[in-house]
Amino acid sequence: MSVLERVQEAEAAQGVADSAGEQRTSDLRHAREQLKRDLIERLGLATIAGMLGEGDSDRPRSELTVALEAILNTGGYEGLAPDDRRRLVREVVDEVCGLGPIQGLLDDPEVTEVMINGTASLFFEKGGELVQSDVSFDSPEQITITIDRILAPLGRRLDRSSPLVNARLANGDRVNAVARPVAIDGPSVTIRKFTDSIRSLGKLEELGALPHWYAQLLSWAVSCRKSIAVSGGTGSGKTTLLNALSCEIPVGERIVTIEDSAELRFDAHPNVVRLEAQDASIEGLGAVSIRDLVKNALRMRPDRIVVGEVRGEEAIDMLQAMNTGHDGSLTTLHAGTPEETVMRLVLMARFGMDLPPELIEEQVATALDLIVMSRRLKDGRRAITELAEVSRREDGRVGLTVCVEYRLRDRTWHLVREPGFLAEAMDCGFLGKEEVETWRRSCSLR
């Protein structure tokens, strides 16, 4: 047999396999729809609705599972393999009680993000890598039903008149949904799952995101009331690092947090006020922006203001807060380097106040003390990379000095220069010379 004939035979065999797989998927889809109809016929919609309204989420699932297994044993489903029967029961229960095909992904603690691309595909992030799910939504209507179930308890809706929605679930998961006409290929949903397992610098150490000496340096920076901006790309771990830094704030201080979607947690801190921005209602009323909350926070006697993410004109209010007695405040923003962080802050601040860039840059130079970079690596791991110290030059512009350098090639951290606040902390007695000397011995000064 020639090479060409072998290739053609292999392609034909693959075509038969693909056709068989598509037929099996179609058969299971029809069996699932029939099973749902049989369930409704046996129990009735009123009974099912009553079960779901009891408030106990586990009981309806167990009762529906028993009913579905009984239906499968009554006939008409004899050709199904045991694995397919279990799959059908799980999918129908998820569709009736949960969020359909994505329920299993949301229940999996290792899945960090779920992405619905219309009916074409369903992806999820696990272990830092994107994986295509072997299940998907059957129709745009099924996706719409799922979106409605997510948004209904929040008093929000997604339709042609309001095709963009950002929301937060009760467990902290962030949801972004886009519908037609904006989403050309059908409704698209992105759910970023909230994880409360990483709430300390120590936990980030365990995950290999930074070494112990670097974590100690950041902890001292927070305790010494240094104003810090955490920068990085989407999904780089900015909010996780912000939460870990916030937990280093001494318990005797009052904290006001401001977020688009409330994610920060302070279980051990007694004096925290958490504020969350609010979109306008269906009638176009009641919107409360991040900038509104930053202004209001100044009247709440905060020792520290923590802004989940600066995205626009609220940057000028944040900088002014840092410059008027609220030192030690923390925030995050999207940027790839410390230099880009300064440029973005200047640009966003100009949205809020039409001042010359030089004056705003001077505000940045006097407000910020440190910029910490968070980065998502190619293998999906997150790392706390560069640390830059912010200073004010003689001409009023921002000066940046790299203190901690991250070398991607060998994935190592190096202390390039001690931040100036360490000497200040020792002079005022906040840090002892012996503990700083011990810290110096634990890292390589280069």
JORAQUI-V349874 format. One record per residue. N is the residue number from 1. OMEGA is omega as a letter, one per 20 degrees, with the letter a starting at -180 (NA if undefined). BURIAL is b if it has 9 or more other ideal C-beta (glycine too) atoms within 8 Angstrom, else e. Layout:
n->N omega->OMEGA burial->BURIAL
n->N omega->OMEGA burial->BURIAL
//
This chain:
n->1 omega->a burial->e
n->2 omega->r burial->e
n->3 omega->a burial->e
n->4 omega->r burial->e
n->5 omega->r burial->e
n->6 omega->r burial->b
n->7 omega->r burial->e
n->8 omega->r burial->e
n->9 omega->r burial->b
n->10 omega->r burial->e
n->11 omega->r burial->e
n->12 omega->r burial->e
n->13 omega->r burial->e
n->14 omega->r burial->e
n->15 omega->r burial->e
n->16 omega->a burial->e
n->17 omega->r burial->e
n->18 omega->r burial->e
n->19 omega->r burial->e
n->20 omega->r burial->e
n->21 omega->r burial->e
n->22 omega->r burial->e
n->23 omega->r burial->e
n->24 omega->r burial->e
n->25 omega->r burial->e
n->26 omega->r burial->e
n->27 omega->r burial->e
n->28 omega->r burial->b
n->29 omega->r burial->b
n->30 omega->r burial->e
n->31 omega->r burial->b
n->32 omega->r burial->b
n->33 omega->r burial->e
n->34 omega->r burial->b
n->35 omega->r burial->b
n->36 omega->r burial->b
n->37 omega->r burial->e
n->38 omega->r burial->b
n->39 omega->r burial->b
n->40 omega->r burial->b
n->41 omega->a burial->e
n->42 omega->a burial->e
n->43 omega->a burial->e
n->44 omega->a burial->e
n->45 omega->a burial->e
n->46 omega->a burial->e
n->47 omega->r burial->e
n->48 omega->r burial->b
n->49 omega->r burial->e
n->50 omega->r burial->e
n->51 omega->a burial->b
n->52 omega->a burial->b
n->53 omega->a burial->e
n->54 omega->r burial->e
n->55 omega->r burial->e
n->56 omega->a burial->e
n->57 omega->a burial->e
n->58 omega->a burial->e
n->59 omega->r burial->b
n->60 omega->a burial->b
n->61 omega->a burial->b
n->62 omega->a burial->e
n->63 omega->r burial->b
n->64 omega->r burial->b
n->65 omega->r burial->b
n->66 omega->a burial->e
n->67 omega->a burial->b
n->68 omega->r burial->b
n->69 omega->r burial->b
n->70 omega->r burial->e
n->71 omega->a burial->b
n->72 omega->a burial->b
n->73 omega->a burial->e
n->74 omega->r burial->e
n->75 omega->a burial->e
n->76 omega->a burial->e
n->77 omega->a burial->b
n->78 omega->a burial->e
n->79 omega->a burial->e
n->80 omega->r burial->b
n->81 omega->a burial->e
n->82 omega->r burial->e
n->83 omega->r burial->e
n->84 omega->r burial->b
n->85 omega->r burial->b
n->86 omega->r burial->e
n->87 omega->r burial->b
n->88 omega->r burial->b
n->89 omega->a burial->b
n->90 omega->a burial->b
n->91 omega->r burial->b
n->92 omega->r burial->b
n->93 omega->r burial->b
n->94 omega->a burial->b
n->95 omega->a burial->b
n->96 omega->a burial->b
n->97 omega->a burial->b
n->98 omega->a burial->b
n->99 omega->r burial->b
n->100 omega->a burial->b
n->101 omega->a burial->b
n->102 omega->a burial->b
n->103 omega->r burial->b
n->104 omega->r burial->b
n->105 omega->r burial->b
n->106 omega->r burial->b
n->107 omega->a burial->e
n->108 omega->a burial->e
n->109 omega->a burial->e
n->110 omega->r burial->e
n->111 omega->a burial->b
n->112 omega->a burial->b
n->113 omega->r burial->b
n->114 omega->a burial->b
n->115 omega->r burial->b
n->116 omega->r burial->b
n->117 omega->a burial->b
n->118 omega->r burial->b
n->119 omega->a burial->b
n->120 omega->a burial->e
n->121 omega->r burial->e
n->122 omega->a burial->b
n->123 omega->r burial->b
n->124 omega->r burial->b
n->125 omega->r burial->b
n->126 omega->a burial->b
n->127 omega->r burial->e
n->128 omega->a burial->b
n->129 omega->r burial->e
n->130 omega->a burial->e
n->131 omega->r burial->e
n->132 omega->a burial->e
n->133 omega->r burial->b
n->134 omega->r burial->e
n->135 omega->r burial->e
n->136 omega->r burial->b
n->137 omega->a burial->b
n->138 omega->a burial->e
n->139 omega->r burial->e
n->140 omega->r burial->b
n->141 omega->r burial->e
n->142 omega->r burial->b
n->143 omega->a burial->b
n->144 omega->r burial->b
n->145 omega->r burial->b
n->146 omega->r burial->b
n->147 omega->r burial->b
n->148 omega->r burial->b
n->149 omega->r burial->e
n->150 omega->a burial->b
n->151 omega->a burial->b
n->152 omega->r burial->e
n->153 omega->a burial->e
n->154 omega->a burial->e
n->155 omega->a burial->e
n->156 omega->r burial->b
n->157 omega->r burial->e
n->158 omega->r burial->b
n->159 omega->a burial->e
n->160 omega->r burial->e
n->161 omega->r burial->e
n->162 omega->a burial->b
n->163 omega->r burial->b
n->164 omega->r burial->e
n->165 omega->r burial->b
n->166 omega->a burial->b
n->167 omega->r burial->b
n->168 omega->r burial->b
n->169 omega->a burial->b
n->170 omega->a burial->e
n->171 omega->r burial->e
n->172 omega->r burial->b
n->173 omega->r burial->b
n->174 omega->a burial->b
n->175 omega->r burial->b
n->176 omega->a burial->b
n->177 omega->a burial->b
n->178 omega->a burial->b
n->179 omega->r burial->b
n->180 omega->j burial->b
n->181 omega->a burial->e
n->182 omega->r burial->e
n->183 omega->a burial->b
n->184 omega->a burial->e
n->185 omega->r burial->e
n->186 omega->a burial->b
n->187 omega->r burial->b
n->188 omega->a burial->b
n->189 omega->r burial->b
n->190 omega->a burial->b
n->191 omega->r burial->b
n->192 omega->a burial->b
n->193 omega->r burial->b
n->194 omega->r burial->b
n->195 omega->r burial->e
n->196 omega->a burial->e
n->197 omega->a burial->e
n->198 omega->a burial->b
n->199 omega->a burial->b
n->200 omega->r burial->e
n->201 omega->r burial->b
n->202 omega->r burial->e
n->203 omega->r burial->b
n->204 omega->r burial->b
n->205 omega->a burial->b
n->206 omega->a burial->e
n->207 omega->r burial->b
n->208 omega->a burial->e
n->209 omega->r burial->b
n->210 omega->r burial->b
n->211 omega->a burial->e
n->212 omega->a burial->e
n->213 omega->r burial->b
n->214 omega->r burial->b
n->215 omega->r burial->b
n->216 omega->r burial->b
n->217 omega->r burial->b
n->218 omega->r burial->b
n->219 omega->r burial->b
n->220 omega->a burial->b
n->221 omega->r burial->b
n->222 omega->a burial->b
n->223 omega->r burial->b
n->224 omega->r burial->b
n->225 omega->r burial->e
n->226 omega->r burial->b
n->227 omega->a burial->b
n->228 omega->r burial->b
n->229 omega->r burial->b
n->230 omega->a burial->b
n->231 omega->r burial->b
n->232 omega->r burial->b
n->233 omega->r burial->e
n->234 omega->r burial->e
n->235 omega->a burial->e
n->236 omega->r burial->b
n->237 omega->a burial->b
n->238 omega->a burial->b
n->239 omega->r burial->b
n->240 omega->r burial->b
n->241 omega->r burial->b
n->242 omega->r burial->b
n->243 omega->r burial->b
n->244 omega->r burial->b
n->245 omega->a burial->b
n->246 omega->a burial->b
n->247 omega->r burial->b
n->248 omega->r burial->b
n->249 omega->a burial->b
n->250 omega->a burial->e
n->251 omega->a burial->e
n->252 omega->a burial->e
n->253 omega->r burial->b
n->254 omega->a burial->b
n->255 omega->r burial->b
n->256 omega->r burial->b
n->257 omega->a burial->b
n->258 omega->a burial->b
n->259 omega->r burial->b
n->260 omega->r burial->b
n->261 omega->a burial->b
n->262 omega->r burial->b
n->263 omega->a burial->b
n->264 omega->a burial->b
n->265 omega->r burial->e
n->266 omega->a burial->b
n->267 omega->a burial->e
n->268 omega->a burial->e
n->269 omega->a burial->b
n->270 omega->a burial->e
n->271 omega->a burial->e
n->272 omega->r burial->b
n->273 omega->a burial->b
n->274 omega->r burial->e
n->275 omega->a burial->b
n->276 omega->r burial->b
n->277 omega->a burial->b
n->278 omega->r burial->e
n->279 omega->r burial->e
n->280 omega->r burial->e
n->281 omega->r burial->e
n->282 omega->a burial->e
n->283 omega->a burial->e
n->284 omega->a burial->e
n->285 omega->r burial->e
n->286 omega->r burial->e
n->287 omega->r burial->e
n->288 omega->a burial->e
n->289 omega->r burial->e
n->290 omega->a burial->b
n->291 omega->r burial->b
n->292 omega->a burial->b
n->293 omega->r burial->b
n->294 omega->r burial->b
n->295 omega->a burial->e
n->296 omega->a burial->b
n->297 omega->r burial->b
n->298 omega->r burial->b
n->299 omega->a burial->e
n->300 omega->r burial->b
n->301 omega->r burial->e
n->302 omega->r burial->b
n->303 omega->r burial->e
n->304 omega->r burial->b
n->305 omega->r burial->b
n->306 omega->r burial->b
n->307 omega->a burial->b
n->308 omega->r burial->b
n->309 omega->r burial->b
n->310 omega->a burial->b
n->311 omega->a burial->b
n->312 omega->a burial->b
n->313 omega->r burial->b
n->314 omega->r burial->b
n->315 omega->a burial->b
n->316 omega->r burial->b
n->317 omega->r burial->b
n->318 omega->r burial->b
n->319 omega->r burial->b
n->320 omega->r burial->b
n->321 omega->r burial->b
n->322 omega->a burial->b
n->323 omega->a burial->e
n->324 omega->r burial->e
n->325 omega->a burial->e
n->326 omega->r burial->b
n->327 omega->a burial->b
n->328 omega->r burial->b
n->329 omega->a burial->b
n->330 omega->r burial->b
n->331 omega->r burial->b
n->332 omega->r burial->b
n->333 omega->r burial->b
n->334 omega->r burial->b
n->335 omega->a burial->b
n->336 omega->a burial->e
n->337 omega->r burial->b
n->338 omega->r burial->b
n->339 omega->r burial->e
n->340 omega->r burial->b
n->341 omega->r burial->b
n->342 omega->a burial->b
n->343 omega->a burial->b
n->344 omega->r burial->b
n->345 omega->r burial->b
n->346 omega->a burial->b
n->347 omega->a burial->e
n->348 omega->r burial->b
n->349 omega->r burial->b
n->350 omega->r burial->b
n->351 omega->a burial->b
n->352 omega->a burial->b
n->353 omega->a burial->e
n->354 omega->r burial->e
n->355 omega->r burial->e
n->356 omega->a burial->e
n->357 omega->a burial->e
n->358 omega->a burial->e
n->359 omega->r burial->e
n->360 omega->r burial->b
n->361 omega->r burial->b
n->362 omega->r burial->b
n->363 omega->r burial->b
n->364 omega->a burial->b
n->365 omega->a burial->b
n->366 omega->a burial->e
n->367 omega->a burial->b
n->368 omega->r burial->b
n->369 omega->a burial->b
n->370 omega->r burial->b
n->371 omega->r burial->b
n->372 omega->a burial->b
n->373 omega->r burial->b
n->374 omega->a burial->b
n->375 omega->r burial->b
n->376 omega->a burial->b
n->377 omega->a burial->b
n->378 omega->a burial->e
n->379 omega->r burial->e
n->380 omega->r burial->b
n->381 omega->r burial->b
n->382 omega->r burial->b
n->383 omega->r burial->b
n->384 omega->a burial->b
n->385 omega->a burial->e
n->386 omega->r burial->b
n->387 omega->a burial->b
n->388 omega->r burial->b
n->389 omega->a burial->b
n->390 omega->r burial->b
n->391 omega->r burial->b
n->392 omega->r burial->b
n->393 omega->a burial->b
n->394 omega->a burial->e
n->395 omega->r burial->e
n->396 omega->a burial->b
n->397 omega->a burial->b
n->398 omega->r burial->b
n->399 omega->a burial->b
n->400 omega->r burial->b
n->401 omega->r burial->e
n->402 omega->r burial->b
n->403 omega->r burial->b
n->404 omega->a burial->b
n->405 omega->r burial->e
n->406 omega->a burial->b
n->407 omega->a burial->b
n->408 omega->a burial->e
n->409 omega->r burial->e
n->410 omega->r burial->e
n->411 omega->r burial->e
n->412 omega->r burial->e
n->413 omega->a burial->b
n->414 omega->r burial->b
n->415 omega->a burial->b
n->416 omega->a burial->e
n->417 omega->r burial->e
n->418 omega->r burial->e
n->419 omega->a burial->b
n->420 omega->a burial->e
n->421 omega->r burial->b
n->422 omega->r burial->b
n->423 omega->r burial->e
n->424 omega->a burial->b
n->425 omega->r burial->b
n->426 omega->a burial->b
n->427 omega->a burial->e
n->428 omega->r burial->e
n->429 omega->r burial->e
n->430 omega->r burial->e
n->431 omega->r burial->b
n->432 omega->a burial->e
n->433 omega->a burial->e
n->434 omega->a burial->e
n->435 omega->r burial->e
n->436 omega->r burial->b
n->437 omega->r burial->e
n->438 omega->r burial->e
n->439 omega->a burial->b
n->440 omega->a burial->e
n->441 omega->a burial->e
n->442 omega->r burial->e
n->443 omega->a burial->b
n->444 omega->r burial->e
n->445 omega->a burial->e
n->446 omega->NA burial->e
//
